[in-house]
Amino acid sequence: MWTRGKAFLGTRHAILGGAMTWVSEPRLVSAISGAGGFGVLACGSMTPPLLEKSIAETADLTPFPFGVNLITMHPDMDALVDVCLASSRVQHVFLAGGLPSREIIRRVTSGGRQAVCFAPTAGVARRLVRDGAGALVIEGSEAGGHIGPVSTSILAQEILPVIRDVPVFVAGGIGRGEAMAQYLMMGASGCQLGTRFVCATESRAHPRFKAAFIRAHARDAVASVQLDPRFPVIPVRAISNRASEEFLEHQRQILEAWSQEKMTAPEAQLAIEHYWAGALRRAVVDGDTEKGSLMAGQSVGMVTAEEPVQTIMDSLVRQALDHIARVDAA
Ligand SMILES: Cc1cc2nc3c(=O)[nH]c(=O)nc-3n(C[C@H](O)[C@H](O)[C@H](O)COP(=O)(O)O)c2cc1C
């Protein structure tokens, strides 16, 4: 069922380790690729020289394929694409964080690389394929990090039956192999997991960040709340902590200042967005689990221990195979 996904990625398993800013750095990415999956480096806000260094480090750590995830609103986007094109080891560029323009997709594909894009609806999926995307990821709102409004199960039903031209990988809320197998049976070419890999032994996440994951249940991973539709908040799913509780109070204070004309609307919007600046780094790197952002998906309840990537990968594949065997036998 995942032959097409494996061929597209060049891997033993069509399981992607979704890029996670600050977490998906060379050691974890190379470990995922080494275990038969497909690791994806998170560029986040890295500069082009830093990305070049990260790609070189990952390439030194693994002979297996890996990808690079770029956030399309990065101010140096063109230069970042050029860095990817300069390395023969990067054959797949993931264009995340907003819809990529046709030009940026072309820039990747005319360099002979695959552009992998995120599709929030069937209509957009068709447009992305027309624009040259070599594969799509559909990521539902159960996922960790920045999320859309629609759940994985709905996106899978809306998009998998209608997109046949390119492989589609399903992400968001997948913690076990049985779920992977179900999406494969529905026509997916593979699955992308993030949360499940955060507590891998090879992950550089701070021990306190990992401990928060191991403690948390599904219901603890909640989407950030927007207080006023005039000041939009991009929803982020994270384990609730002091920072997420105080975010509401922060919005309340900004709205009050704006309503008393102590701030203009653009200043208020900026102040709301600024609240989370650097918060993921604070949690992942510094281990500040109270004031940082504990981005995590609802599958966090299935993360119960720190384990080597190979163990995680083997159990996902075993669960998927057992599930398919049970379905076949029934
Ligand atoms: C801590 C964290 C950081 C993330 N950072 C990014 C990112 O930089 N770019 C991106 O496209 N997705 C990012 N994601 C989403 C993952 O790549 C992946 O698609 C998602 O985690 C899949 O859902 P799951 O968490 O339910 O497994 C992040 C997720 C987490 C948990």
The ligand as an SDF file (V2000), in Angstrom:
LIG
                    3D

 31 33  0  0  0  0  0  0  0  0999 V2000
    7.3010   21.0650   18.4560 C   0  0  0  0  0  0  0  0  0  0  0  0
    6.7690   21.0570   17.0440 C   0  0  0  0  0  0  0  0  0  0  0  0
    7.3190   21.9180   16.1000 C   0  0  0  0  0  0  0  0  0  0  0  0
    6.8590   21.8980   14.7690 C   0  0  0  0  0  0  0  0  0  0  0  0
    7.4670   22.7060   13.8330 N   0  0  0  0  0  0  0  0  0  0  0  0
    7.0810   22.6260   12.5290 C   0  0  0  0  0  0  0  0  0  0  0  0
    7.7640   23.3700   11.5030 C   0  0  0  0  0  0  0  0  0  0  0  0
    8.7140   24.0840   11.7610 O   0  0  0  0  0  0  0  0  0  0  0  0
    7.3240   23.2340   10.2080 N   0  0  0  0  0  0  0  0  0  0  0  0
    6.2650   22.4110    9.8810 C   0  0  0  0  0  0  0  0  0  0  0  0
    5.9090   22.3250    8.7040 O   0  0  0  0  0  0  0  0  0  0  0  0
    5.6230   21.6920   10.8320 N   0  0  0  0  0  0  0  0  0  0  0  0
    6.0150   21.7680   12.1210 C   0  0  0  0  0  0  0  0  0  0  0  0
    5.3960   20.9680   13.0560 N   0  0  0  0  0  0  0  0  0  0  0  0
    4.4050   19.9470   12.5910 C   0  0  0  0  0  0  0  0  0  0  0  0
    5.1230   18.5990   12.3170 C   0  0  0  0  0  0  0  0  0  0  0  0
    6.0090   18.6840   11.2390 O   0  0  0  0  0  0  0  0  0  0  0  0
    4.1210   17.4760   11.9800 C   0  0  0  0  0  0  0  0  0  0  0  0
    3.4680   17.7050   10.7790 O   0  0  0  0  0  0  0  0  0  0  0  0
    3.0900   17.2930   13.0780 C   0  0  0  0  0  0  0  0  0  0  0  0
    3.7330   17.2400   14.3180 O   0  0  0  0  0  0  0  0  0  0  0  0
    2.2900   16.0270   12.8070 C   0  0  0  0  0  0  0  0  0  0  0  0
    1.2720   15.8420   13.7500 O   0  0  0  0  0  0  0  0  0  0  0  0
    1.5020   15.0660   15.1540 P   0  0  0  0  0  0  0  0  0  0  0  0
    2.2140   16.0490   16.0300 O   0  0  0  0  0  0  0  0  0  0  0  0
    0.1270   14.8030   15.5980 O   0  0  0  0  0  0  0  0  0  0  0  0
    2.3140   13.8420   14.8720 O   0  0  0  0  0  0  0  0  0  0  0  0
    5.8250   21.0040   14.3970 C   0  0  0  0  0  0  0  0  0  0  0  0
    5.2580   20.1500   15.3700 C   0  0  0  0  0  0  0  0  0  0  0  0
    5.7150   20.1590   16.6730 C   0  0  0  0  0  0  0  0  0  0  0  0
    5.1190   19.2070   17.6720 C   0  0  0  0  0  0  0  0  0  0  0  0
  1  2  1  0
  2  3  1  0
  2 30  2  0
  3  4  2  0
  4  5  1  0
  4 28  1  0
  5  6  2  0
  6  7  1  0
  6 13  1  0
  7  8  2  0
  7  9  1  0
  9 10  1  0
 10 11  2  0
 10 12  1  0
 12 13  2  0
 13 14  1  0
 14 15  1  0
 14 28  1  0
 15 16  1  0
 16 17  1  0
 16 18  1  0
 18 19  1  0
 18 20  1  0
 20 21  1  0
 20 22  1  0
 22 23  1  0
 23 24  1  0
 24 25  2  0
 24 26  1  0
 24 27  1  0
 28 29  2  0
 29 30  1  0
 30 31  1  0
M  END
$$$$
